[in-house]
Amino acid sequence: MTDELNATTRDSGSELIPVAERPFTDRVYKTQELPDTPTRSFRIAASSWIEAPEELLEAGDDLNEPVAYIRRIGPWLLWRAGPPVGRARYVAVAADASEVLSFELHGKRGVGTGADGRNHDRFRSWKESLRDHGPGESIGPAHPHEWPGEYTYCPLCATELETVEIYDHLRRRCPSCGFVHWRNPGVGAAVVVFNDDGRVLMVRRGPGSTRPGYWSIPAGFVDYGEEIRAAAARELLEETGLVAEVGDVMFVASNFHDPSKLTVGVWFAGTVTGGVLEAGDDADAVGWFALDDLPPLAFETDAALFKRLRG
């Protein structure tokens, strides 16, 4: 991978000028004025962009480095903060500033959630997601956080965690006591229920949930200490008002309903035994649908299951 900052271009003479050595311009830019490709003789600071969101302006604070504009990638504006060598942060901002994504680069590897909603540990694949997916096209919410995990400080001694490579993966480790945050995926459970007409039960996701207005199979996350089939039955009851017997496993997939949270999902067959059909919890509507006439789906994993069911 070639670091964007280490690229060089020629000025009016023959000498190659490293990007990091180009001066910052004093000009102020509107969004439509930001160039499509890297500038050849100067750099544009995030503070020079009139519509710059706060997340972008603060992206270089902990690195003690300015945030500099790189180029447009599709509907995204790509920026960078960091020294020429070592840790760097790339920030992609939607041209309308509606969404902000970031990628932490540590040598040859890094971590960040792409425009596709998936976690990436390679800068190239993260950048390709910007080219292939526009704002709002993620199958899960994008996280602009520095590290998409639960811990910033050690839960044992309160020392700030560092990022290191362990077994070919970036992990959070305490430099004082050696604690390592092994971030294991959460587990989701879904129940697939059909009526006598062969229609599948689905819920429409309400305001405040992931992908509101789109439809999904009733599902949710397993609570700590909860048996997975009990969790599936509980989620079905909460979202649809129906009581069901949860049976065999129908489908298993990584990146359950929120790829940025690193999950594994299990879809079970269910048989309704009672209850009254009524939307609840984070669902605002319920309905039965034929497999060849499904509503707009919230998640690719549900779509993969339906594709398998249709043969």
ZIHUDA-V925233 format. One record per residue. N is the residue number from 0. RES is the residue in one small letter. SS is DSSP state (alpha for helix, beta for strand, coil for the rest). BURIAL is I if it has 24 or more other C-alpha atoms within 12 Angstrom, else O. Layout:
n | res | ss | burial
N | RES | SS | BURIAL
N | RES | SS | BURIAL
This chain:
n | res | ss | burial
0 | m | coil | O
1 | t | coil | O
2 | d | coil | I
3 | e | alpha | I
4 | l | alpha | I
5 | n | alpha | O
6 | a | coil | O
7 | t | beta | I
8 | t | beta | O
9 | r | beta | O
10 | d | coil | O
11 | s | coil | O
12 | g | coil | O
13 | s | coil | O
14 | e | coil | O
15 | l | beta | O
16 | i | beta | O
17 | p | beta | O
18 | v | alpha | I
19 | a | alpha | I
20 | e | alpha | O
21 | r | coil | I
22 | p | coil | O
23 | f | beta | O
24 | t | coil | O
25 | d | coil | O
26 | r | coil | O
27 | v | coil | O
28 | y | beta | O
29 | k | coil | O
30 | t | alpha | I
31 | q | alpha | O
32 | e | alpha | O
33 | l | coil | I
34 | p | coil | O
35 | d | coil | O
36 | t | coil | O
37 | p | coil | I
38 | t | coil | I
39 | r | coil | I
40 | s | coil | O
41 | f | coil | I
42 | r | beta | I
43 | i | coil | I
44 | a | beta | I
45 | a | alpha | I
46 | s | alpha | I
47 | s | alpha | I
48 | w | beta | I
49 | i | coil | O
50 | e | coil | I
51 | a | coil | I
52 | p | coil | I
53 | e | alpha | O
54 | e | alpha | I
55 | l | alpha | I
56 | l | alpha | I
57 | e | coil | I
58 | a | coil | I
59 | g | coil | I
60 | d | alpha | O
61 | d | alpha | O
62 | l | alpha | O
63 | n | coil | O
64 | e | coil | O
65 | p | coil | I
66 | v | beta | I
67 | a | beta | I
68 | y | beta | I
69 | i | beta | I
70 | r | beta | I
71 | r | beta | I
72 | i | beta | I
73 | g | coil | O
74 | p | coil | I
75 | w | beta | I
76 | l | beta | I
77 | l | beta | I
78 | w | beta | I
79 | r | beta | I
80 | a | beta | I
81 | g | beta | I
82 | p | coil | I
83 | p | coil | I
84 | v | coil | O
85 | g | coil | O
86 | r | coil | I
87 | a | beta | I
88 | r | beta | I
89 | y | beta | I
90 | v | beta | I
91 | a | beta | I
92 | v | beta | I
93 | a | beta | I
94 | a | coil | I
95 | d | coil | O
96 | a | coil | I
97 | s | coil | O
98 | e | coil | I
99 | v | beta | I
100 | l | beta | I
101 | s | beta | I
102 | f | beta | I
103 | e | beta | I
104 | l | beta | I
105 | h | beta | I
106 | g | coil | I
107 | k | coil | O
108 | r | beta | I
109 | g | beta | I
110 | v | beta | I
111 | g | beta | I
112 | t | beta | I
113 | g | coil | I
114 | a | coil | I
115 | d | coil | I
116 | g | coil | I
117 | r | coil | I
118 | n | beta | I
119 | h | beta | I
120 | d | coil | I
121 | r | coil | I
122 | f | alpha | I
123 | r | alpha | I
124 | s | alpha | I
125 | w | alpha | I
126 | k | alpha | I
127 | e | alpha | O
128 | s | alpha | I
129 | l | alpha | I
130 | r | alpha | I
131 | d | alpha | O
132 | h | coil | O
133 | g | coil | I
134 | p | coil | I
135 | g | coil | I
136 | e | coil | I
137 | s | coil | I
138 | i | coil | I
139 | g | coil | I
140 | p | coil | I
141 | a | coil | I
142 | h | coil | I
143 | p | coil | I
144 | h | coil | I
145 | e | coil | I
146 | w | coil | I
147 | p | coil | I
148 | g | coil | I
149 | e | coil | O
150 | y | coil | I
151 | t | coil | I
152 | y | beta | I
153 | c | coil | O
154 | p | coil | O
155 | l | coil | O
156 | c | coil | O
157 | a | coil | O
158 | t | coil | O
159 | e | beta | O
160 | l | beta | I
161 | e | beta | I
162 | t | beta | I
163 | v | beta | I
164 | e | beta | O
165 | i | beta | O
166 | y | coil | O
167 | d | coil | O
168 | h | beta | O
169 | l | beta | I
170 | r | beta | I
171 | r | beta | I
172 | r | beta | I
173 | c | beta | I
174 | p | coil | O
175 | s | coil | O
176 | c | coil | O
177 | g | coil | O
178 | f | coil | I
179 | v | beta | I
180 | h | beta | I
181 | w | coil | O
182 | r | coil | O
183 | n | coil | O
184 | p | coil | O
185 | g | beta | I
186 | v | beta | I
187 | g | beta | I
188 | a | beta | I
189 | a | beta | I
190 | v | beta | I
191 | v | beta | I
192 | v | beta | I
193 | f | beta | I
194 | n | coil | O
195 | d | coil | O
196 | d | coil | O
197 | g | coil | O
198 | r | coil | O
199 | v | beta | I
200 | l | beta | I
201 | m | beta | I
202 | v | beta | I
203 | r | beta | I
204 | r | beta | I
205 | g | coil | O
206 | p | coil | O
207 | g | coil | O
208 | s | coil | O
209 | t | coil | I
210 | r | coil | I
211 | p | coil | I
212 | g | coil | O
213 | y | coil | I
214 | w | beta | I
215 | s | beta | I
216 | i | coil | I
217 | p | coil | I
218 | a | beta | I
219 | g | beta | I
220 | f | beta | I
221 | v | coil | I
222 | d | coil | O
223 | y | coil | O
224 | g | coil | O
225 | e | coil | O
226 | e | coil | O
227 | i | alpha | I
228 | r | alpha | I
229 | a | alpha | I
230 | a | alpha | I
231 | a | alpha | I
232 | a | alpha | I
233 | r | alpha | I
234 | e | alpha | I
235 | l | alpha | I
236 | l | alpha | I
237 | e | alpha | I
238 | e | alpha | I
239 | t | alpha | I
240 | g | coil | I
241 | l | beta | I
242 | v | beta | I
243 | a | beta | I
244 | e | beta | I
245 | v | beta | I
246 | g | beta | O
247 | d | beta | O
248 | v | beta | O
249 | m | beta | I
250 | f | beta | I
251 | v | beta | I
252 | a | beta | I
253 | s | beta | I
254 | n | coil | I
255 | f | coil | I
256 | h | coil | I
257 | d | coil | I
258 | p | alpha | I
259 | s | alpha | I
260 | k | alpha | I
261 | l | coil | I
262 | t | beta | I
263 | v | beta | I
264 | g | beta | I
265 | v | beta | I
266 | w | beta | I
267 | f | beta | I
268 | a | beta | I
269 | g | beta | I
270 | t | beta | I
271 | v | beta | I
272 | t | beta | O
273 | g | beta | O
274 | g | beta | O
275 | v | coil | O
276 | l | coil | I
277 | e | coil | I
278 | a | coil | I
279 | g | coil | I
280 | d | coil | I
281 | d | coil | I
282 | a | beta | I
283 | d | beta | I
284 | a | beta | I
285 | v | beta | I
286 | g | beta | I
287 | w | beta | I
288 | f | beta | I
289 | a | coil | O
290 | l | coil | I
291 | d | coil | O
292 | d | coil | O
293 | l | coil | I
294 | p | coil | I
295 | p | coil | O
296 | l | beta | I
297 | a | coil | I
298 | f | coil | I
299 | e | alpha | I
300 | t | alpha | I
301 | d | alpha | I
302 | a | alpha | I
303 | a | alpha | O
304 | l | alpha | I
305 | f | alpha | I
306 | k | alpha | O
307 | r | alpha | O
308 | l | alpha | O
309 | r | alpha | O
310 | g | coil | O
